Amino acid sequence: MGKFCANCGGRLIKKAVTLDQHWGEQIVVFEDVPAKVCKDCQAIWRSCEVLESMDRILTQNVKPEKKLAVPVWSLTNRLKNAA
């Protein structure tokens, strides 16, 4: 991983970020993820080591530090009802 963003050429800054992603039917959240973030376009870049660690956590069913409740709305249904 270099010093510049592959998307826009902006400078990358090391940060700990929070990431959410779909895992099957679930949304999972990773906190304190070491990454490089583009100062210009905000693209997030993670190393192979970090990605492998995240994958290992999910595939080995490691117990999470905490759980969150996530509300879900269907915008399609709301738009139909508004028409």
ChimeraX attribute file (.defattr): number of C-alpha atoms within 10 A of each C-alpha:
attribute: neighborCount
match mode: 1-to-1
recipient: residues
	/A:1	11
	/A:2	9
	/A:3	13
	/A:4	16
	/A:5	22
	/A:6	14
	/A:7	11
	/A:8	13
	/A:9	13
	/A:10	17
	/A:11	16
	/A:12	23
	/A:13	16
	/A:14	13
	/A:15	13
	/A:16	12
	/A:17	14
	/A:18	12
	/A:19	12
	/A:20	10
	/A:21	10
	/A:22	9
	/A:23	11
	/A:24	7
	/A:25	6
	/A:26	8
	/A:27	11
	/A:28	15
	/A:29	15
	/A:30	13
	/A:31	11
	/A:32	10
	/A:33	15
	/A:34	16
	/A:35	18
	/A:36	24
	/A:37	22
	/A:38	22
	/A:39	16
	/A:40	13
	/A:41	14
	/A:42	15
	/A:43	15
	/A:44	18
	/A:45	19
	/A:46	13
	/A:47	12
	/A:48	10
	/A:49	9
	/A:50	14
	/A:51	12
	/A:52	11
	/A:53	12
	/A:54	13
	/A:55	12
	/A:56	12
	/A:57	14
	/A:58	14
	/A:59	10
	/A:60	8
	/A:61	9
	/A:62	9
	/A:63	9
	/A:64	11
	/A:65	6
	/A:66	6
	/A:67	9
	/A:68	8
	/A:69	5
	/A:70	6
	/A:71	5
	/A:72	6
	/A:73	7
	/A:74	7
	/A:75	9
	/A:76	8
	/A:77	9
	/A:78	10
	/A:79	9
	/A:80	8
	/A:81	8
	/A:82	6
	/A:83	5
